[in-house]
């Protein structure tokens, strides 16, 4: 038995008669399973089964059974074919793996893998196979070739120094990794999302939707800012100027209220307002807003600027107005003169169907305790779930009564037009929801002090009864809408649990 094991010819024969057929049969079974699953890796196994394994068998017969020297042309040709087929299988497998990595990273938050890094596995496979073929199979003296290559590369490096510099910079960028694909960077005046990093350059999609190509050598030699690191939180600085007559405390309060009302502005870190300029007739401020996505920074700055106008009107903090006439200009007095006087406010109050029957003395009392206010489109005028003590009379524009349903669903509970009142009429809905008044268009509102309004309403039984009736009607409407939404959501969840198809679920919702 020991003599049989020591005879290499017998071992080669056993391997060819037993092991090789088992490998071929196993590869066929695996290939059939991959075909049934429509797997892209079937191509790799097909190359191994029909090319690499047969060449391996021929090489084993020549070197193991026929005892042909490895230096013969036949063995070298078979070995060359064997290595080339293995290289093809390796290149196909690396390409499939790279494709899967690119798709998986592209679907996630971190973006795609750089093309330069994805090409390295295939290059490595080709270089290793080429080295084995030249050095091991064909016994080529690589030292002389490397010497000649060194002289040639010296000449080529002078001719292609810019291209090679870009290649080296690309490798340095991959090693240092100051940014990756999908992240938002700024280099000089260029700002945008990194689309790809290749051998020579980096491609960036800017805010205009255009593709900007920057050489890697330029990126490696200059300062750049990664706006997505260390966190995605980004500070937006908006300069604002207000009239010099405004006390800084009131001006900063107005600016912070506008910042907190701006959509997508983070509460932590909280907005800040700083004085940066003191120069009659204006004062300069910087407002710092924090967002969690630098891509929305221009929109946030625009929304904040629009809200500043409305907040300045409500806070009585005039913004500076350009003056071209040669006279002493008092912005505060001019804006105060433009505000409606008491007769105008009384006329606006009389536009309400509930207040028009009041006598002039009662309207004068309400007008004396009133002031106008402006609200922007889609801005929340007030929350009825925690009502204040003031009475609101809608003078111009349209508003809407909205309640929160299940899963914070916004439920429409009716429209308010010029003349409608709210504020002291609001009560939280007993069955849930958070009622609030939202401006559908730009709205002008007359805000009446709650104490004066309560005294006038209490002296008029008819007005008091009408106010209570409106409040009860709105409350019942909110509760009915919220209850209906809860029932619809429960019915939809019930149909999903019973196996309803997607179209039925969409119909119920």
C-alpha positions in Angstrom: 0.0 0.0 0.0 2.8 2.4 0.9 4.5 1.8 -2.5 1.2 2.6 -4.3 1.0 5.9 -2.4 4.6 6.7 -3.2 4.0 6.2 -7.0 3.0 9.7 -8.2 1.7 8.3 -11.5 -0.9 6.3 -9.7 -2.0 9.3 -7.7 -2.3 11.4 -10.8 -4.4 8.7 -12.5 -6.7 8.4 -9.5 -7.1 12.2 -9.4 -8.0 12.3 -13.1 -10.4 9.3 -12.9 -12.1 10.2 -9.6 -11.5 13.8 -8.5 -11.8 15.5 -12.0 -15.2 13.9 -12.9 -16.5 14.8 -9.4 -15.4 18.4 -9.9 -17.0 18.5 -13.4 -20.3 17.0 -12.1 -20.4 19.4 -9.1 -19.7 22.4 -11.3 -22.5 21.4 -13.6 -24.9 21.1 -10.7 -23.9 24.5 -9.4 -24.2 26.0 -12.8 -27.7 24.6 -13.2 -28.7 26.1 -9.8 -27.3 29.5 -10.8 -29.2 29.3 -14.1 -32.5 28.6 -12.3 -31.9 31.6 -10.1 -30.9 33.7 -13.1 -27.6 34.6 -11.3 -25.0 36.7 -13.1 -22.2 34.5 -11.5 -23.2 31.7 -13.9 -20.8 33.2 -16.4 -17.9 32.8 -14.1 -18.7 29.1 -13.4 -19.2 28.5 -17.2 -15.7 29.7 -18.0 -14.2 27.5 -15.2 -16.2 24.5 -16.3 -15.7 24.6 -20.0 -12.2 26.1 -20.2 -10.2 26.2 -17.0 -11.0 22.6 -15.8 -10.3 20.9 -19.2 -7.0 22.8 -19.6 -6.2 21.8 -16.0 -6.8 18.2 -16.9 -4.6 18.4 -20.0 -1.9 20.0 -18.0 -2.1 17.2 -15.4 -1.9 14.5 -18.1 1.1 16.1 -19.7 3.1 16.8 -16.5 1.8 14.0 -14.3 1.1 11.0 -16.5 3.1 11.6 -19.7 6.0 13.1 -17.7 6.5 15.9 -20.3 9.0 18.5 -19.1 7.6 21.8 -17.9 10.0 23.6 -20.2 8.4 22.1 -23.3 6.3 24.3 -25.6 3.2 22.1 -25.2 3.2 22.4 -21.4 3.8 26.1 -21.6 1.0 26.7 -24.1 -1.4 24.7 -22.0 -0.3 26.5 -18.8 -0.7 29.8 -20.7 -4.3 28.9 -21.7 -5.0 27.7 -18.2 -3.8 31.0 -16.6 -5.6 33.2 -19.2 -8.9 31.3 -18.6 -8.5 31.7 -14.9 -7.8 35.4 -15.4 -11.0 35.8 -17.5 -13.0 34.2 -14.8 -11.4 36.4 -12.1 -12.0 39.6 -14.2 -15.7 38.6 -14.7 -16.1 37.8 -11.0 -14.5 41.1 -9.9 -16.7 43.1 -12.3 -19.8 41.4 -10.9 -18.7 42.1 -7.3 -17.9 45.7 -8.2 -21.3 46.2 -9.8 -23.0 44.9 -6.7 -21.0 47.1 -4.4 -21.7 50.2 -6.6 -25.5 49.4 -6.6 -25.6 48.8 -2.9 -23.6 52.0 -2.0 -25.5 54.0 -4.6 -28.8 53.1 -2.9 -27.6 54.0 0.6 -26.8 57.4 2.2 -23.1 57.2 1.7 -23.2 57.3 -2.1 -21.2 55.4 -4.7 -17.7 53.9 -4.4 -15.1 55.9 -6.4 -14.5 54.4 -9.9 -10.8 54.5 -9.3 -11.1 52.1 -6.3 -13.5 49.8 -8.1 -11.0 49.3 -11.0 -8.2 48.2 -8.7 -9.3 44.5 -8.3 -9.4 43.9 -12.1 -6.1 45.6 -12.6 -4.6 43.5 -9.8 -5.8 40.2 -11.4 -4.4 41.1 -14.8 -1.0 42.2 -13.3 -0.6 39.0 -11.2 -1.5 36.7 -14.1 0.9 38.6 -16.4 3.7 38.3 -13.9 3.1 34.5 -13.4 3.0 33.9 -17.2 6.2 35.8 -17.9 8.3 34.8 -14.9 7.1 31.2 -14.1 5.7 29.8 -17.3 7.9 31.3 -20.0 10.9 32.0 -17.8 11.4 35.5 -19.1 14.2 37.4 -17.4 12.3 40.3 -15.9 15.3 42.1 -14.6 16.4 43.2 -18.0 12.9 44.1 -19.0 12.5 46.1 -15.8 15.7 47.9 -16.5 14.5 48.8 -20.0 11.1 49.7 -18.6 12.8 52.0 -16.1 14.6 54.0 -18.7 11.4 54.1 -20.9 9.3 55.1 -17.9 11.7 58.0 -17.2 11.2 59.3 -20.7 7.4 58.8 -20.5 7.1 60.4 -17.1 8.6 63.6 -18.5 6.2 63.6 -21.4 3.2 62.7 -19.3 4.0 64.4 -16.0 0.7 66.2 -15.8 -1.3 63.0 -16.4 0.9 61.1 -13.9 0.5 63.9 -11.4 -3.2 63.6 -11.7 -3.0 59.9 -11.2 -0.8 60.2 -8.2 -3.1 62.9 -6.8 -6.1 60.5 -7.3 -4.3 57.8 -5.4 -3.5 60.2 -2.6 -7.1 61.4 -2.4 -8.2 57.8 -2.1 -5.7 57.1 0.6 -6.4 60.3 2.6 -10.2 60.2 1.8 -11.0 63.8 2.5 -14.4 63.1 0.8 -16.2 60.3 -1.0 -18.8 60.1 -3.7 -22.2 61.5 -2.7 -20.8 64.1 -0.3 -21.1 67.8 -0.7 -17.8 69.7 -1.0 -16.6 73.3 -1.8 -13.4 74.1 -3.6 -12.9 77.8 -4.3 -16.0 79.1 -5.9 -17.1 75.5 -6.9 -19.7 73.8 -4.7 -21.6 70.6 -5.3 -22.1 66.9 -4.9 -19.2 64.5 -5.7 -20.3 62.2 -8.5 -17.2 60.3 -9.3 -13.4 60.0 -8.6 -11.4 58.5 -11.5 -7.8 58.2 -12.4 -7.3 61.8 -13.5 -10.1 64.0 -12.2 -13.1 64.4 -9.8 -16.5 65.2 -11.2 -18.9 67.4 -9.2 -22.5 68.2 -9.9 -23.1 71.8 -8.8 -26.3 73.6 -7.7 -27.2 74.5 -11.3 -27.3 70.8 -12.3 -24.1 71.1 -14.4 -21.2 68.7 -14.2 -17.9 70.3 -13.2 -14.6 68.3 -13.8 -11.7 69.2 -11.5 -8.2 67.7 -12.0 -7.1 65.7 -9.0 -3.8 67.6 -8.9 -5.7 70.8 -8.3 -7.8 69.3 -5.6 -4.8 67.9 -3.8 -2.9 71.2 -4.0 -5.7 73.5 -2.7 -7.9 73.8 0.4 -11.3 72.2 0.1 -14.3 72.1 2.5 -16.3 68.9 3.1 -19.8 70.2 4.0 -21.0 66.7 5.1 -18.3 66.1 7.7 -17.9 65.6 10.6 -21.8 65.8 10.7 -24.4 66.7 8.1 -25.4 69.7 10.3 -24.6 73.0 8.4 -24.8 76.6 9.5 -26.5 79.1 7.2 -25.5 82.7 7.8 -28.0 85.3 6.6 -27.2 89.1 6.9 -30.2 91.3 7.8 -30.4 95.1 8.3 -33.0 96.8 10.4 -33.7 100.5 11.2 -31.3 102.1 13.6 -34.1 103.2 15.9 -35.0 99.6 16.8 -33.6 98.5 20.2 -31.3 95.5 19.6 -33.3 93.4 22.1 -36.5 93.8 20.1 -34.7 93.3 16.8 -33.0 90.1 17.9 -36.3 88.7 19.2 -37.9 89.4 15.9 -35.1 87.7 14.0 -35.1 84.7 16.2 -38.9 84.3 15.9 -38.5 84.4 12.1 -35.7 81.8 12.4 -37.7 79.4 14.6 -40.7 79.7 12.2 -38.6 78.8 9.1 -39.2 75.2 7.9 -36.3 72.7 8.2 -34.3 74.9 10.7 -33.0 72.8 13.5 -33.8 73.5 17.1 -30.4 72.1 18.2 -28.1 73.9 17.6 -30.6 76.7 18.2 -30.6 79.8 15.9 -28.6 82.9 16.9 -28.8 86.6 16.0 -25.6 88.8 16.4 -25.0 92.5 16.0 -22.3 93.0 13.4 -22.8 96.7 12.4 -23.9 99.9 14.1 -24.3 102.7 11.7 -27.1 105.2 11.5 -29.6 104.9 9.8 -29.4 101.1 10.1 -28.0 98.3 12.2 -26.6 95.1 10.7 -27.3 91.6 12.1 -26.2 88.1 11.2 -28.6 85.3 11.8 -27.2 81.8 12.1 -29.5 79.0 11.0 -28.7 75.3 11.3 -29.9 72.7 8.8 -29.2 69.0 8.5 -28.7 69.1 4.7 -26.5 71.7 2.9 -28.5 71.2 -0.3 -31.5 73.1 1.2 -29.5 76.0 2.5 -30.5 78.5 -0.3 -34.2 77.6 0.1 -34.0 78.0 3.9 -32.3 81.4 3.6 -35.0 82.5 1.2 -37.9 81.3 3.4 -36.3 83.1 6.4 -35.9 86.3 4.5 -39.6 86.2 3.6 -40.7 85.6 7.2 -38.5 88.5 8.4 -40.9 91.0 6.7 -44.0 89.5 8.4 -42.3 89.3 11.8 -41.0 92.8 11.6 -44.5 94.0 11.0 -45.9 92.1 14.0 -43.0 93.0 16.3 -43.1 96.7 15.2 -39.5 96.5 14.2 -39.2 98.5 10.9 -36.8 97.4 8.3 -34.6 100.1 6.6 -36.1 101.7 3.5 -33.9 103.2 0.8 -34.4 107.0 0.6 -33.3 109.1 -2.4 -34.9 112.4 -1.5 -32.8 115.0 0.2 -34.6 115.4 3.4 -34.4 114.1 6.9 -36.1 110.7 6.8 -37.6 109.1 9.9 -38.3 105.5 9.1 -40.0 104.7 12.4 -42.4 107.7 12.1 -43.1 106.9 8.4 -44.0 103.3 9.1 -46.1 104.3 12.1 -48.0 106.7 10.0 -48.7 104.0 7.5 -50.3 101.8 10.0 -54.2 101.9 10.1 -55.6 104.5 12.6 -58.5 103.8 15.0 -61.3 104.7 12.5 -59.8 102.3 10.0 -59.5 99.5 12.6 -63.1 100.2 13.6 -64.2 99.8 10.0 -62.4 96.5 9.7 -64.0 95.2 12.9 -67.4 96.2 11.6 -66.8 93.9 8.6 -67.3 90.9 10.9 -70.9 89.7 10.8 -70.9 89.2 14.6 -69.5 92.7 15.4 -71.4 94.8 12.9 -74.5 95.1 15.2 -72.5 96.6 18.0 -72.9 100.3 18.6 -70.1 102.8 17.9 -69.1 103.1 21.5 -68.4 99.4 21.8 -66.6 99.3 18.5 -64.5 102.2 19.7 -63.5 100.3 22.8 -62.5 97.3 20.7 -60.6 99.4 18.2 -58.7 101.2 21.0 -57.5 97.7 22.2 -56.6 96.4 18.7 -53.7 96.3 16.5 -53.2 94.9 12.9 -50.9 91.9 12.1 -49.7 90.3 8.9 -49.1 86.6 8.4 -47.4 84.8 5.5 -48.9 82.1 3.3 -48.8 78.7 5.1 -47.8 80.3 8.4 -49.6 79.2 11.5 -51.6 82.1 12.8 -52.4 80.5 16.1 -52.9 77.0 17.7 -56.4 76.5 19.1 -55.3 73.5 21.2 -53.7 76.0 23.6 -55.7 79.2 22.8 -54.5 82.6 23.9 -56.7 85.3 25.4 -56.9 87.6 22.4 -59.6 87.7 19.8 -58.6 87.6 16.1 -60.7 89.1 13.3 -59.6 88.1 9.7 -59.6 91.3 7.6 -58.1 90.2 4.3 -57.0 86.8 2.9 -58.1 83.3 3.5 -57.2 80.9 6.3 -58.0 77.3 7.1 -58.9 75.4 10.3 -56.7 72.3 10.5 -56.6 69.4 13.0 -54.1 66.6 13.5 -55.5 63.2 12.9 -53.9 59.7 13.3 -50.1 59.6 12.5 -50.0 63.4 12.4 -52.3 63.5 9.3 -53.4 67.1 8.6 -57.2 67.2 8.5 -59.1 70.1 6.8 -61.8 71.3 9.1 -63.1 74.3 7.1 -62.1 77.6 5.5 -62.1 81.0 7.2 -62.7 84.1 5.1 -62.6 87.9 5.7 -64.9 88.7 8.7 -64.5 85.4 10.5 -63.3 85.5 14.1 -61.2 83.0 16.1 -58.9 82.9 19.1 -61.1 83.3 22.1 -63.5 80.9 20.3 -61.0 78.0 20.2 -61.1 74.9 22.4 -59.1 71.7 22.2 -61.0 68.8 20.6 -62.1 66.3 23.2 -61.4 63.3 20.9 -57.9 64.3 20.0 -56.2 66.4 17.4 -54.5 69.7 17.6 -56.6 72.4 15.9 -54.8 75.4 14.5 -55.4 78.2 12.1 -53.1 78.3 9.0 -52.9 81.1 6.5 -53.9 79.9 3.0 -52.8 83.2 1.5 -51.1 86.3 2.9 -53.5 87.4 5.7 -54.2 90.7 7.5 -55.6 90.2 10.9 -57.0 92.6 13.6 -55.9 91.3 17.0 -58.2 92.5 19.9 -56.9 92.4 23.4 -58.7 89.6 25.3 -59.7 91.7 28.3 -61.4 94.3 26.2 -63.1 91.7 24.0 -64.4 89.8 27.0 -66.0 92.9 28.5 -67.7 93.8 25.2 -68.9 90.3 24.6 -70.2 89.9 28.2 -72.4 93.1 27.8 -74.1 91.7 24.7 -76.1 88.5 25.3 -76.8 88.0 21.6 -73.1 88.4 20.7 -72.1 86.1 23.6 -74.5 83.4 22.5 -73.4 83.7 18.8 -69.7 83.4 19.9 -70.4 80.3 22.0 -72.4 78.7 19.1 -69.6 79.2 16.7 -67.1 77.7 19.1 -69.3 74.6 19.7 -69.9 74.2 16.0 -66.2 74.2 15.2 -65.4 71.9 18.0 -68.0 69.3 16.9 -66.8 69.6 13.3 -63.2 68.9 14.4 -64.2 66.0 16.5 -66.3 64.5 13.8 -63.5 64.8 11.2 -60.9 63.3 13.6 -63.3 60.4 14.4 -64.0 59.7 10.7 -60.2 59.7 10.0 -59.6 57.2 12.9 -62.3 54.9 11.5 -61.0 55.0 8.0 -57.5 54.2 9.3 -58.8 51.3 11.4 -60.7 50.0 8.4 -57.6 50.2 6.2 -55.5 48.4 8.8 -58.1 45.7 9.1 -58.1 45.1 5.3 -54.4 44.9 5.2 -54.3 42.3 8.0 -57.0 40.3 6.0 -54.7 40.1 3.0 -56.3 42.9 0.9 -54.3 43.7 -2.3 -52.5 47.0 -2.8 -55.3 48.5 -4.9 -57.9 47.9 -2.2 -55.7 49.4 0.4 -55.2 52.5 -1.7 -58.9 52.8 -2.2 -59.7 52.7 1.5 -57.0 55.3 2.3 
